Amino acid sequence: MTEQQSPTAPRPRSPLPSPPADGVAPIYESPPAGAGWTRFAGVMMAVIGAFAAIEGLAALFAPTYFVSVNNTVLTIDLTGWGWLHLILGALVLVTGLSLLGSAPSWARWVGAGLVAINMLVQLAWLPAYPIWGIVAIALDVMILFALVATQGDRSDQYR
């Protein structure tokens, strides 16, 4: 005769691995809520820094690429602006990469300061390259939010 078997419900799997042989379960620490924002700021700073460095190189090696009046932006010629963008872009890039690695506590505040300076430089750069200047300022605002809104979190200790 045939026996009727009752269906068994599948057992839910545990998201954690089974404890080691010594019986002591490992302790898992979840990163704080702001860790994602810090990584976002690091990635965006690396991108903005690279773009600013490229912008500086373009101003140095192809000054006719930018629209300017009398070959100046404010009272500084395009060569001076090129060097300013190149140096500031390199600093923003390095600080952004340090936020991605084991971020020291200084990287967040240095990053916020450099991004604020970059916003002012992009504001002054608007006559020479208006569309990119507006985009860069908007990205800088997002980076500042990501760095300052999570300032109380110690996301650097979870990397």
DSSP file (Angstrom, degrees, kcal/mol; ACC not computed):
  #  RESIDUE AA STRUCTURE BP1 BP2  ACC     N-H-->O    O-->H-N    N-H-->O    O-->H-N    TCO  KAPPA ALPHA  PHI   PSI    X-CA   Y-CA   Z-CA
    1    1 A M              0   0    0      0, 0.0     2,-0.5     0, 0.0     0, 0.0   0.000 360.0 360.0 360.0 160.7    0.0    0.0    0.0
    2    2 A T        -     0   0    0      2,-0.0     2,-0.4     1,-0.0     0, 0.0  -0.760 360.0-143.3 -96.6 136.7    1.0    3.5   -0.4
    3    3 A E        -     0   0    0     -2,-0.5     2,-0.6     1,-0.0    -1,-0.0  -0.747  14.6-128.9 -94.8 143.6    1.7    5.7    2.5
    4    4 A Q        -     0   0    0     -2,-0.4     2,-0.5     2,-0.0    -2,-0.0  -0.813  22.2-155.3 -93.0 125.2    0.7    9.2    2.4
    5    5 A Q        -     0   0    0     -2,-0.6     3,-0.0     3,-0.0    -2,-0.0  -0.841  11.9-131.7-102.9 135.4    3.6   11.5    3.4
    6    6 A S        -     0   0    0     -2,-0.5     2,-0.1     1,-0.1    -2,-0.0  -0.662  29.3-112.5 -82.3 136.1    2.9   14.9    4.8
    7    7 A P        -     0   0    0      0, 0.0     2,-0.4     0, 0.0    -1,-0.1  -0.437  28.5-140.9 -68.6 139.5    4.9   17.7    3.1
    8    8 A T        -     0   0    0     -2,-0.1     3,-0.1     3,-0.0    -3,-0.0  -0.835  15.5-119.4-102.6 139.4    7.5   19.2    5.3
    9    9 A A        -     0   0    0     -2,-0.4     2,-0.1     1,-0.1    -1,-0.0  -0.531  36.5-105.2 -73.9 139.4    8.1   22.9    5.3
   10   10 A P        -     0   0    0      0, 0.0    -1,-0.1     0, 0.0     3,-0.0  -0.383  35.4-113.9 -66.0 143.8   11.6   23.9    4.3
   11   11 A R        -     0   0    0      1,-0.1     2,-0.1    -2,-0.1    -3,-0.0  -0.598  30.7-115.0 -78.6 133.6   13.8   25.1    7.1
   12   12 A P        -     0   0    0      0, 0.0     2,-0.3     0, 0.0    -1,-0.1  -0.453  30.7-122.8 -69.1 140.4   14.8   28.7    6.9
   13   13 A R        -     0   0    0     -2,-0.1     3,-0.0     1,-0.0     0, 0.0  -0.592  18.5-122.0 -83.8 144.4   18.5   29.2    6.5
   14   14 A S        -     0   0    0     -2,-0.3     4,-0.1     2,-0.1    -1,-0.0  -0.688   9.5-142.6 -83.0 135.1   20.4   31.2    8.9
   15   15 A P  S    S+     0   0    0      0, 0.0    -1,-0.1     0, 0.0    -2,-0.0   0.706  83.9  73.1 -71.7 -17.0   22.3   34.2    7.4
   16   16 A L  S    S-     0   0    0      1,-0.1    -2,-0.1     3,-0.0     0, 0.0  -0.742  90.3-112.4 -97.5 144.9   25.2   33.6    9.8
   17   17 A P        -     0   0    0      0, 0.0    -1,-0.1     0, 0.0     0, 0.0  -0.285  44.6 -87.6 -68.3 161.3   27.6   30.7    9.4
   18   18 A S        -     0   0    0      1,-0.1     0, 0.0    -4,-0.1     0, 0.0  -0.338  55.1 -91.8 -67.8 152.5   27.6   28.0   12.0
   19   19 A P        -     0   0    0      0, 0.0     6,-0.2     0, 0.0    -1,-0.1  -0.220  47.8 -97.3 -64.8 154.9   29.8   28.6   15.0
   20   20 A P    >   -     0   0    0      0, 0.0     3,-2.0     0, 0.0     5,-0.0  -0.088  42.1 -92.5 -66.5 173.8   33.3   27.3   15.0
   21   21 A A  T 3  S+     0   0    0      1,-0.3     0, 0.0     2,-0.1     0, 0.0   0.767 121.9  63.9 -61.9 -28.1   34.3   24.0   16.6
   22   22 A D  T 3  S-     0   0    0      2,-0.2    -1,-0.3     1,-0.1     3,-0.1   0.564 109.9-120.0 -78.0  -3.9   35.2   25.6   19.9
   23   23 A G  S <  S+     0   0    0     -3,-2.0     2,-0.7     1,-0.2    -2,-0.1   0.436  73.8 123.7  87.7  -1.3   31.6   26.7   20.4
   24   24 A V        -     0   0    0     -5,-0.0    -1,-0.2     0, 0.0    -2,-0.2  -0.850  55.0-141.2 -98.6 118.4   32.3   30.5   20.5
   25   25 A A        -     0   0    0     -2,-0.7     2,-0.1    -6,-0.2    -7,-0.1  -0.531  22.4-111.5 -77.1 140.8   30.3   32.3   17.9
   26   26 A P        -     0   0    0      0, 0.0     2,-0.5     0, 0.0    -1,-0.1  -0.371  26.8-122.3 -70.1 152.9   32.1   35.2   16.1
   27   27 A I        -     0   0    0     -2,-0.1     2,-0.5     2,-0.0     0, 0.0  -0.853  23.0-157.8 -99.0 125.3   30.9   38.7   16.8
   28   28 A Y        -     0   0    0     -2,-0.5     2,-0.5     2,-0.0     0, 0.0  -0.898   1.6-160.1-105.9 128.0   29.8   40.7   13.7
   29   29 A E        -     0   0    0     -2,-0.5    -2,-0.0   129,-0.0     0, 0.0  -0.918  10.9-143.9-106.2 127.7   29.8   44.5   13.8
   30   30 A S        -     0   0    0     -2,-0.5     3,-0.1     1,-0.1    -2,-0.0  -0.683  25.6-109.2 -87.7 144.2   27.7   46.2   11.3
   31   31 A P        -     0   0    0      0, 0.0   124,-0.1     0, 0.0    -1,-0.1  -0.330  41.7 -96.3 -67.6 154.2   29.0   49.5    9.9
   32   32 A P    >   -     0   0    0      0, 0.0     3,-1.6     0, 0.0     4,-0.4  -0.171  36.7-102.3 -66.9 166.6   27.2   52.7   11.0
   33   33 A A  T >  S+     0   0    0      1,-0.3     3,-0.6     2,-0.1     4,-0.4   0.796 118.0  57.4 -62.0 -29.9   24.6   54.2    8.8
   34   34 A G  T 3> S+     0   0    0      1,-0.2     4,-2.1     2,-0.2    -1,-0.3   0.493  78.8  89.7 -82.8  -2.9   26.9   56.9    7.6
   35   35 A A  H <> S+     0   0    0     -3,-1.6     4,-2.0     1,-0.2    -1,-0.2   0.881  87.0  51.3 -63.8 -36.8   29.6   54.6    6.2
   36   36 A G  H <> S+     0   0    0     -3,-0.6     4,-2.4    -4,-0.4    -1,-0.2   0.884 108.7  51.0 -66.0 -38.6   27.9   54.5    2.8
   37   37 A W  H  > S+     0   0    0     -4,-0.4     4,-2.6     2,-0.2    -2,-0.2   0.885 108.6  52.0 -66.1 -38.0   27.7   58.3    2.6
   38   38 A T  H  X S+     0   0    0     -4,-2.1     4,-2.2     2,-0.2    -2,-0.2   0.914 111.1  46.8 -65.7 -41.2   31.4   58.5    3.4
   39   39 A R  H  X S+     0   0    0     -4,-2.0     4,-2.5     2,-0.2    -2,-0.2   0.901 110.9  52.7 -65.9 -39.7   32.2   56.0    0.6
   40   40 A F  H  X S+     0   0    0     -4,-2.4     4,-2.7     1,-0.2     5,-0.2   0.931 109.8  48.5 -59.1 -45.6   30.0   58.0   -1.7
   41   41 A A  H  X S+     0   0    0     -4,-2.6     4,-2.6     1,-0.2    -1,-0.2   0.899 110.5  51.9 -62.6 -39.9   31.8   61.2   -0.9
   42   42 A G  H  X S+     0   0    0     -4,-2.2     4,-2.0     2,-0.2    -2,-0.2   0.917 111.9  45.0 -63.0 -43.8   35.2   59.5   -1.5
   43   43 A V  H  X S+     0   0    0     -4,-2.5     4,-2.2     2,-0.2    -2,-0.2   0.940 115.3  47.1 -65.2 -46.9   34.1   58.2   -4.9
   44   44 A M  H  X S+     0   0    0     -4,-2.7     4,-3.1     1,-0.2     5,-0.2   0.878 111.0  51.9 -64.9 -36.9   32.7   61.5   -5.9
   45   45 A M  H  X S+     0   0    0     -4,-2.6     4,-2.7    -5,-0.2    -1,-0.2   0.894 108.9  50.8 -65.9 -38.2   35.7   63.4   -4.7
   46   46 A A  H  X S+     0   0    0     -4,-2.0     4,-2.1    -5,-0.2    -2,-0.2   0.914 113.8  44.8 -63.8 -41.4   38.0   61.1   -6.7
   47   47 A V  H  X S+     0   0    0     -4,-2.2     4,-2.6     2,-0.2    -2,-0.2   0.948 115.7  45.5 -67.5 -48.7   35.9   61.8   -9.8
   48   48 A I  H  X S+     0   0    0     -4,-3.1     4,-2.7     1,-0.2    -2,-0.2   0.901 113.4  51.1 -62.1 -41.1   35.6   65.5   -9.3
   49   49 A G  H  X S+     0   0    0     -4,-2.7     4,-2.2    -5,-0.2    -1,-0.2   0.909 110.7  47.9 -63.2 -42.2   39.3   65.7   -8.5
   50   50 A A  H  X S+     0   0    0     -4,-2.1     4,-2.3    -5,-0.2    -2,-0.2   0.918 113.0  48.5 -64.8 -42.6   40.2   63.8  -11.7
   51   51 A F  H  X S+     0   0    0     -4,-2.6     4,-2.7     1,-0.2    -2,-0.2   0.904 110.9  50.5 -64.0 -40.5   37.9   66.0  -13.7
   52   52 A A  H  X S+     0   0    0     -4,-2.7     4,-2.3     2,-0.2    -1,-0.2   0.890 110.3  50.0 -65.5 -38.0   39.4   69.2  -12.2
   53   53 A A  H  X S+     0   0    0     -4,-2.2     4,-2.3     2,-0.2    -1,-0.2   0.908 112.2  47.2 -65.6 -41.0   42.9   68.0  -13.0
   54   54 A I  H  X S+     0   0    0     -4,-2.3     4,-2.5     2,-0.2    -2,-0.2   0.896 110.8  52.7 -65.1 -39.5   41.9   67.3  -16.6
   55   55 A E  H  X S+     0   0    0     -4,-2.7     4,-2.0     2,-0.2    -2,-0.2   0.899 109.6  49.2 -61.0 -41.8   40.3   70.7  -16.7
   56   56 A G  H  X S+     0   0    0     -4,-2.3     4,-1.9     2,-0.2    -2,-0.2   0.906 110.5  49.6 -64.9 -42.2   43.6   72.2  -15.5
   57   57 A L  H  X S+     0   0    0     -4,-2.3     4,-2.8     1,-0.2     5,-0.3   0.889 109.9  51.8 -64.3 -38.0   45.6   70.3  -18.1
   58   58 A A  H  X S+     0   0    0     -4,-2.5     4,-2.3     1,-0.2     7,-0.3   0.892 109.4  49.6 -65.2 -38.6   43.2   71.5  -20.8
   59   59 A A  H  < S+     0   0    0     -4,-2.0    -1,-0.2     1,-0.2    -2,-0.2   0.849 115.3  45.0 -67.9 -32.7   43.6   75.1  -19.7
   60   60 A L  H  < S+     0   0    0     -4,-1.9    -2,-0.2    22,-0.1    -1,-0.2   0.914 125.7  27.4 -75.6 -43.4   47.4   74.7  -19.8
   61   61 A F  H  < S+     0   0    0     -4,-2.8    -3,-0.2     1,-0.2    -2,-0.2   0.658 133.1  28.2-100.0 -17.4   47.8   72.9  -23.1
   62   62 A A    ><  +     0   0    0     -4,-2.3     3,-2.1    -5,-0.3     4,-0.3  -0.491  62.3 164.0-139.7  68.2   44.7   74.1  -25.1
   63   63 A P  G >  S+     0   0    0      0, 0.0     3,-0.7     0, 0.0    -1,-0.1   0.699  73.1  65.0 -65.2 -17.6   43.7   77.5  -23.8
   64   64 A T  G 3  S+     0   0    0      1,-0.2    -5,-0.1     3,-0.1     4,-0.1   0.566  83.9  77.9 -79.2  -6.3   41.6   78.2  -26.9
   65   65 A Y  G <  S+     0   0    0     -3,-2.1     2,-0.3    -7,-0.3    -1,-0.2   0.809  87.9  66.0 -68.8 -30.7   39.2   75.4  -25.8
   66   66 A F  S <  S-     0   0    0     -3,-0.7     2,-0.6    -4,-0.3    63,-0.2  -0.678  85.5-122.3 -97.6 147.0   37.6   77.6  -23.1
   67   67 A V        +     0   0    0     61,-1.7     2,-0.3    -2,-0.3    -2,-0.1  -0.774  48.3 151.3 -86.5 122.9   35.5   80.7  -23.8
   68   68 A S        -     0   0    0     -2,-0.6     2,-0.6    -4,-0.1     3,-0.2  -0.959  46.8-113.3-147.2 163.9   37.1   83.7  -22.1
   69   69 A V  B >  S-A   72   0A   0      3,-0.9     3,-1.3    -2,-0.3    59,-0.0  -0.907  99.4 -12.4-102.4 122.0   37.3   87.5  -22.4
   70   70 A N  T 3  S-     0   0    0     -2,-0.6    -1,-0.2     1,-0.3     3,-0.1   0.786 119.9 -70.8  57.6  31.0   40.9   88.7  -23.2
   71   71 A N  T 3  S+     0   0    0     -3,-0.2     7,-1.2     1,-0.2     2,-0.3   0.787 109.2 111.3  60.1  30.7   42.2   85.2  -22.4
   72   72 A T  E <   -AB  69  77A   0     -3,-1.3    -3,-0.9     5,-0.2     2,-0.5  -0.947  58.1-150.6-132.2 154.0   41.5   85.8  -18.6
   73   73 A V  E >  S- B   0  76A   0      3,-2.9     3,-2.1    -2,-0.3     2,-0.4  -0.993  83.8 -37.1-120.1 118.9   39.2   84.4  -16.0
   74   74 A L  T 3  S-     0   0    0     -2,-0.5    -2,-0.0     1,-0.3    51,-0.0  -0.551 124.3 -36.6  56.6-118.3   38.5   87.2  -13.5
   75   75 A T  T 3  S+     0   0    0     -2,-0.4     2,-0.4    -3,-0.1    -1,-0.3   0.313 122.4  89.0-114.0   8.6   42.0   88.8  -13.4
   76   76 A I  E <  S-B   73   0A   0     -3,-2.1    -3,-2.9     1,-0.0     5,-0.0  -0.868  77.0-121.0-107.7 138.7   44.1   85.6  -13.7
   77   77 A D  E  >  -B   72   0A   0     -2,-0.4     4,-1.9    -5,-0.2     3,-0.4  -0.228  32.6-100.4 -72.0 168.8   45.1   84.3  -17.1
   78   78 A L  H  > S+     0   0    0     -7,-1.2     4,-2.4     1,-0.2     5,-0.1   0.786 120.8  60.5 -63.8 -27.9   44.1   80.8  -18.2
   79   79 A T  H  > S+     0   0    0      2,-0.2     4,-2.2     1,-0.2    -1,-0.2   0.924 106.0  47.1 -65.4 -42.7   47.6   79.4  -17.4
   80   80 A G  H  > S+     0   0    0     -3,-0.4     4,-2.3     2,-0.2    -2,-0.2   0.907 113.5  47.9 -63.2 -42.0   47.2   80.4  -13.7
   81   81 A W  H  X S+     0   0    0     -4,-1.9     4,-2.8     2,-0.2     5,-0.2   0.866 108.6  56.0 -65.8 -35.5   43.7   78.9  -13.6
   82   82 A G  H  X S+     0   0    0     -4,-2.4     4,-2.3    -5,-0.2    -2,-0.2   0.931 109.7  44.4 -61.8 -45.2   45.1   75.8  -15.2
   83   83 A W  H  X S+     0   0    0     -4,-2.2     4,-2.6     2,-0.2     5,-0.3   0.898 112.5  52.7 -65.8 -39.8   47.6   75.4  -12.5
   84   84 A L  H  X S+     0   0    0     -4,-2.3     4,-2.6     1,-0.2     5,-0.3   0.937 112.4  44.4 -61.3 -46.5   45.0   76.1   -9.8
   85   85 A H  H  X S+     0   0    0     -4,-2.8     4,-2.6     1,-0.2     5,-0.2   0.890 113.3  51.6 -65.3 -38.8   42.7   73.5  -11.2
   86   86 A L  H  X S+     0   0    0     -4,-2.3     4,-1.9    -5,-0.2    -2,-0.2   0.939 115.3  40.0 -64.4 -47.1   45.5   71.0  -11.6
   87   87 A I  H  X S+     0   0    0     -4,-2.6     4,-2.2     2,-0.2    -2,-0.2   0.935 118.9  45.8 -69.2 -46.8   46.8   71.4   -8.0
   88   88 A L  H  X S+     0   0    0     -4,-2.6     4,-2.5    -5,-0.3     5,-0.2   0.903 112.6  51.9 -64.0 -40.1   43.3   71.6   -6.4
   89   89 A G  H  X S+     0   0    0     -4,-2.6     4,-2.5    -5,-0.3    -1,-0.2   0.897 109.2  49.7 -62.7 -40.5   42.1   68.6   -8.4
   90   90 A A  H  X S+     0   0    0     -4,-1.9     4,-2.4    -5,-0.2    -1,-0.2   0.906 111.7  48.5 -65.2 -40.8   45.1   66.5   -7.3
   91   91 A L  H  X S+     0   0    0     -4,-2.2     4,-2.3     2,-0.2    -2,-0.2   0.915 113.0  47.0 -65.5 -42.7   44.4   67.4   -3.7
   92   92 A V  H  X S+     0   0    0     -4,-2.5     4,-2.5     2,-0.2    -2,-0.2   0.904 112.3  51.4 -64.8 -40.8   40.7   66.5   -4.0
   93   93 A L  H  X S+     0   0    0     -4,-2.5     4,-2.2    -5,-0.2    -2,-0.2   0.930 111.7  45.6 -61.9 -47.0   41.5   63.3   -5.7
   94   94 A V  H  X S+     0   0    0     -4,-2.4     4,-1.8     1,-0.2    -2,-0.2   0.902 114.1  48.5 -65.8 -41.1   44.0   62.2   -3.1
   95   95 A T  H  X S+     0   0    0     -4,-2.3     4,-1.4     2,-0.2    -1,-0.2   0.900 110.8  51.2 -66.5 -39.4   41.7   63.1   -0.2
   96   96 A G  H  X S+     0   0    0     -4,-2.5     4,-1.0     1,-0.2    -2,-0.2   0.900 109.7  49.7 -63.2 -40.7   38.8   61.3   -1.9
   97   97 A L  H  X S+     0   0    0     -4,-2.2     4,-1.5     1,-0.2    -1,-0.2   0.847 106.9  55.2 -67.4 -32.5   40.9   58.1   -2.3
   98   98 A S  H  < S+     0   0    0     -4,-1.8    -1,-0.2     1,-0.2    -2,-0.2   0.813 103.5  55.8 -70.2 -27.4   41.9   58.3    1.4
   99   99 A L  H  < S+     0   0    0     -4,-1.4     4,-0.4     1,-0.2    -1,-0.2   0.791 106.2  51.9 -70.3 -26.9   38.2   58.3    2.3
  100  100 A L  H  < S+     0   0    0     -4,-1.0    -2,-0.2    -3,-0.2    -1,-0.2   0.842 112.4  47.2 -77.3 -33.5   37.8   55.1    0.3
  101  101 A G  S  < S-     0   0    0     -4,-1.5     2,-1.6     1,-0.2    -3,-0.1   0.312 131.7 -36.4 -81.1-144.8   40.6   53.3    2.1
  102  102 A S  S    S-     0   0    0     55,-0.0    -1,-0.2    57,-0.0    -2,-0.1  -0.663  77.7-142.2 -80.1  92.4   41.1   53.3    5.9
  103  103 A A        -     0   0    0     -2,-1.6    -4,-0.1    -4,-0.4    56,-0.1  -0.379   7.6-144.7 -66.9 116.3   39.9   56.9    6.2
  104  104 A P    >>  -     0   0    0      0, 0.0     3,-1.0     0, 0.0     4,-0.6  -0.376  27.5-108.8 -71.7 162.3   41.7   58.9    8.8
  105  105 A S  H 3> S+     0   0    0      1,-0.3     4,-0.7     2,-0.2     3,-0.4   0.787 116.5  59.3 -66.3 -25.7   39.7   61.4   10.8
  106  106 A W  H 3> S+     0   0    0      1,-0.2     4,-2.7     2,-0.2     5,-0.3   0.771  89.8  72.5 -72.7 -24.0   41.4   64.3    9.1
  107  107 A A  H <> S+     0   0    0     -3,-1.0     4,-2.3     1,-0.2    -1,-0.2   0.853  93.9  52.2 -64.3 -36.0   40.2   63.2    5.6
  108  108 A R  H  X S+     0   0    0     -4,-0.6     4,-2.1    -3,-0.4    -1,-0.2   0.928 115.3  39.8 -65.9 -44.1   36.6   64.1    6.2
  109  109 A W  H  X S+     0   0    0     -4,-0.7     4,-2.2     2,-0.2    -2,-0.2   0.885 117.0  48.2 -76.5 -38.3   37.4   67.7    7.3
  110  110 A V  H  X S+     0   0    0     -4,-2.7     4,-2.8     2,-0.2     5,-0.2   0.910 112.4  51.7 -64.0 -40.9   40.1   68.3    4.8
  111  111 A G  H  X S+     0   0    0     -4,-2.3     4,-2.6    -5,-0.3    -2,-0.2   0.917 108.7  49.5 -61.5 -43.7   37.8   66.9    2.1
  112  112 A A  H  X S+     0   0    0     -4,-2.1     4,-2.0     1,-0.2    -1,-0.2   0.907 113.3  47.3 -63.0 -41.0   35.0   69.3    3.2
  113  113 A G  H  X S+     0   0    0     -4,-2.2     4,-2.2     2,-0.2    -2,-0.2   0.923 113.4  46.9 -65.8 -44.3   37.4   72.2    3.1
  114  114 A L  H  X S+     0   0    0     -4,-2.8     4,-2.5     1,-0.2    -2,-0.2   0.884 112.1  50.3 -66.1 -38.3   38.8   71.3   -0.3
  115  115 A V  H  X S+     0   0    0     -4,-2.6     4,-2.0    -5,-0.2    -1,-0.2   0.884 109.4  51.5 -68.0 -37.2   35.3   70.7   -1.8
  116  116 A A  H  X S+     0   0    0     -4,-2.0     4,-1.7    -5,-0.2    -2,-0.2   0.914 112.0  46.6 -64.2 -42.0   34.2   74.2   -0.5
  117  117 A I  H  X S+     0   0    0     -4,-2.2     4,-2.4     1,-0.2    -2,-0.2   0.907 110.2  53.7 -64.1 -40.8   37.3   75.8   -2.1
  118  118 A N  H  X S+     0   0    0     -4,-2.5     4,-2.6     1,-0.2    -2,-0.2   0.864 104.9  54.8 -62.4 -35.7   36.5   73.8   -5.3
  119  119 A M  H  X S+     0   0    0     -4,-2.0     4,-2.0     2,-0.2    -1,-0.2   0.919 109.5  46.6 -62.7 -42.6   33.0   75.2   -5.3
  120  120 A L  H  X S+     0   0    0     -4,-1.7     4,-2.1     2,-0.2    -2,-0.2   0.898 112.4  49.8 -66.8 -39.9   34.3   78.8   -5.2
  121  121 A V  H  X S+     0   0    0     -4,-2.4     4,-1.6     1,-0.2    -2,-0.2   0.911 111.2  49.1 -64.3 -42.0   36.8   78.1   -7.9
  122  122 A Q  H  X S+     0   0    0     -4,-2.6     4,-0.6     2,-0.2    -1,-0.2   0.856 108.1  54.8 -66.5 -33.6   34.1   76.6  -10.1
  123  123 A L  H >< S+     0   0    0     -4,-2.0     3,-0.8     1,-0.2    -1,-0.2   0.917 111.4  43.6 -64.2 -42.6   31.9   79.6   -9.4
  124  124 A A  H 3< S+     0   0    0     -4,-2.1    -1,-0.2     1,-0.2    -2,-0.2   0.770 110.3  58.0 -71.1 -24.8   34.7   81.9  -10.7
  125  125 A W  H >X S+     0   0    0     -4,-1.6     4,-1.8     1,-0.2     3,-1.2   0.559  77.7  98.5 -80.9 -10.4   35.3   79.5  -13.6
  126  126 A L  T << S+     0   0    0     -3,-0.8    -1,-0.2    -4,-0.6     7,-0.2   0.836  76.3  55.4 -52.0 -41.8   31.7   79.8  -14.8
  127  127 A P  T 34 S+     0   0    0      0, 0.0    -1,-0.3     0, 0.0    -2,-0.1   0.846 113.1  42.8 -63.2 -29.3   32.4   82.4  -17.6
  128  128 A A  T <4 S+     0   0    0     -3,-1.2   -61,-1.7     1,-0.2    -2,-0.2   0.821 137.5   7.6 -84.2 -31.9   35.0   80.1  -19.1
  129  129 A Y  S  X S+     0   0    0     -4,-1.8     4,-2.0   -63,-0.2    -1,-0.2  -0.557  72.4 172.8-150.7  75.8   33.1   76.8  -18.9
  130  130 A P  H  > S+     0   0    0      0, 0.0     4,-2.0     0, 0.0     5,-0.2   0.871  72.7  46.7 -66.3 -44.1   29.5   77.5  -17.8
  131  131 A I  H  > S+     0   0    0      1,-0.2     4,-2.1     2,-0.2     5,-0.2   0.952 116.6  43.4 -67.4 -47.8   27.8   74.1  -18.1
  132  132 A W  H  > S+     0   0    0      1,-0.2     4,-2.9     2,-0.2     5,-0.2   0.869 110.4  57.9 -65.0 -34.8   30.5   72.1  -16.4
  133  133 A G  H  X S+     0   0    0     -4,-2.0     4,-2.1     2,-0.2    -1,-0.2   0.912 108.2  45.6 -60.3 -42.6   30.9   74.7  -13.7
  134  134 A I  H  X S+     0   0    0     -4,-2.0     4,-2.2     2,-0.2    -2,-0.2   0.916 114.0  48.7 -67.4 -42.9   27.2   74.3  -12.8
  135  135 A V  H  X S+     0   0    0     -4,-2.1     4,-2.3     1,-0.2    -2,-0.2   0.922 112.1  49.3 -62.0 -43.7   27.4   70.5  -12.8
  136  136 A A  H  X S+     0   0    0     -4,-2.9     4,-2.4     1,-0.2    -1,-0.2   0.884 109.9  50.9 -65.3 -38.6   30.6   70.6  -10.7
  137  137 A I  H  X S+     0   0    0     -4,-2.1     4,-2.0    -5,-0.2    -1,-0.2   0.919 110.1  49.9 -64.9 -42.2   29.0   73.0   -8.1
  138  138 A A  H  X S+     0   0    0     -4,-2.2     4,-1.8     1,-0.2    -2,-0.2   0.910 112.4  47.3 -62.5 -42.0   26.0   70.7   -7.8
  139  139 A L  H  X S+     0   0    0     -4,-2.3     4,-2.2     1,-0.2    -1,-0.2   0.884 109.4  54.2 -66.4 -37.8   28.2   67.6   -7.3
  140  140 A D  H  X S+     0   0    0     -4,-2.4     4,-2.6     1,-0.2    -1,-0.2   0.879 105.9  52.7 -63.2 -37.4   30.3   69.6   -4.7
  141  141 A V  H  X S+     0   0    0     -4,-2.0     4,-2.2     2,-0.2    -1,-0.2   0.913 109.3  49.3 -63.4 -42.1   27.1   70.3   -2.8
  142  142 A M  H  X S+     0   0    0     -4,-1.8     4,-2.3     2,-0.2    -2,-0.2   0.898 111.3  49.5 -63.8 -39.8   26.2   66.6   -2.7
  143  143 A I  H  X S+     0   0    0     -4,-2.2     4,-2.2     2,-0.2     5,-0.2   0.924 109.4  51.4 -65.4 -44.4   29.8   65.8   -1.5
  144  144 A L  H  X S+     0   0    0     -4,-2.6     4,-2.8     1,-0.2     5,-0.4   0.915 110.0  50.0 -59.4 -42.3   29.6   68.4    1.2
  145  145 A F  H  X S+     0   0    0     -4,-2.2     4,-2.7     1,-0.2     5,-0.3   0.938 110.4  50.0 -59.6 -45.9   26.3   66.9    2.4
  146  146 A A  H  < S+     0   0    0     -4,-2.3     4,-0.5     1,-0.2    -1,-0.2   0.853 116.3  41.9 -63.6 -34.3   27.7   63.4    2.4
  147  147 A L  H  < S+     0   0    0     -4,-2.2    -1,-0.2    -5,-0.1    -2,-0.2   0.885 122.8  35.6 -79.8 -39.3   30.7   64.5    4.5
  148  148 A V  H >< S+     0   0    0     -4,-2.8     3,-1.5    -5,-0.2    -2,-0.2   0.844 109.5  59.7 -87.9 -34.4   29.0   66.8    6.9
  149  149 A A  T 3< S+     0   0    0     -4,-2.7     3,-0.2    -5,-0.4    -1,-0.2   0.776 113.0  40.3 -66.6 -24.8   25.7   65.0    7.5
  150  150 A T  T >  S+     0   0    0     -4,-0.5     3,-1.3    -5,-0.3    -1,-0.3   0.030  77.7 122.9-109.1  25.7   27.5   61.9    8.7
  151  151 A Q  T <  S+     0   0    0     -3,-1.5    -1,-0.2     1,-0.3    -2,-0.1   0.747  70.3  54.5 -64.3 -25.1   30.1   63.8   10.8
  152  152 A G  T 3  S+     0   0    0     -3,-0.2    -1,-0.3    -4,-0.2     2,-0.2   0.672  89.2  93.7 -82.2 -16.0   29.2   62.0   14.1
  153  153 A D    <   -     0   0    0     -3,-1.3     2,-0.8     1,-0.1     3,-0.2  -0.530  68.1-145.5 -79.2 142.0   29.7   58.5   12.6
  154  154 A R    >   +     0   0    0     -2,-0.2     3,-1.2     1,-0.2     4,-0.2  -0.556  39.8 152.3-101.8  65.8   33.0   56.8   13.0
  155  155 A S  G >   +     0   0    0     -2,-0.8     3,-1.1     1,-0.3    -1,-0.2   0.670  59.4  73.4 -72.6 -15.6   32.8   55.0    9.7
  156  156 A D  G >  S+     0   0    0      1,-0.2     3,-0.7    -3,-0.2    -1,-0.3   0.708  88.2  61.3 -72.1 -17.3   36.6   54.9    9.5
  157  157 A Q  G <  S+     0   0    0     -3,-1.2    -1,-0.2     1,-0.2    -2,-0.2   0.561  96.2  60.9 -85.1  -6.4   36.9   52.2   12.2
  158  158 A Y  G <         0   0    0     -3,-1.1    -1,-0.2    -4,-0.2    -2,-0.1   0.128 360.0 360.0-105.6  20.3   34.9   49.7   10.2
  159  159 A R    <         0   0    0     -3,-0.7    -1,-0.2   -56,-0.1    -2,-0.1   0.430 360.0 360.0-105.8 360.0   37.1   49.4    7.2
